[in-house]
Amino acid sequence: MLRFGIDLGGTKTEGAILDPDGSVVFRERIATDSSTYEAVLAGIESVYRRMRGHARDAAHTLGVGTPGAVSPRTHLLKNANTTCLNGMPLAQDLRRRLGRDLTIMNDANCFALAEALHGAGHGRRVVFGVIMGTGCGGGVVIDGRVHAGLQSIAGEWGHTSIDPNGPACYCGSRGCVETYISGSGLEQRYADAADQRLATGAIVAGWRAGEPRCTAAMGDFFSHFGRAVANLIAVLDPDVIVLGGGLSNVDELYTRGAAEVARCVFSDSLETPIVRNALGDSAGVIGAALVGN
Ligand SMILES: [Zn+2]
């Protein structure tokens, strides 16, 4: 049986087909049009149709990774930073459009599962996967299975507040982890202080070159990273933390960032490995393929 996975991201929608050995035999990417809910559905459907064409309609499972989660109570999508999805019956609409059953799973959970089974968390019992991209998500995998939680919010550390007087978040709270250590959060905090906008890469480059405003922004970034990761370690104490998303490519997260975690953690020492993902930006779509039915 082939495994089809589709990862609905903020900027791209990606499909991948895994063969029975788990190897990726087909990949396809299109830009995500999230201008309307209908456009998101159409994008997923077009990727799925091309995957089916490639596989010549062979039998397959299908999993779809999305921001947010399907509420076990209402069966509607909630908590998505692609806000046009919230309150929508995404699973039912996709089943109708694609003419088949499928599994919907939070994208960070997909990332964590793929890294736990085939990536940087392989061989560890309790894996916490972190995505520091446009937003800031997380997922918990225990003994090779996603722990989604009673309300399907396990691992959503990006919306734990570390300052009730901090910046407003789209979720309605203030000072969420996401408003400090996601790519969009870092850029907004820099813009608030410097009165001009810079992209994440330029802020990191400016900091490495000693530019004072970038240095201040990155100092805050590492300090918030330390506090946020120490908080999650105090709750879950995972065997490994795997970082993904664009910001996981900042090498200093694994040195200075880890040192900030050690400074904040409720322990006599920090033993938790904080490591870079092994599957790159394929982890989300591979995880989606792994959870499909
Ligand atoms: Zn929030």
Residues whose N, C-alpha, C, O or C-beta is under 5 A from the ligand:
A	BS01	ZN	G158 H159 C169 C171 S173 C176
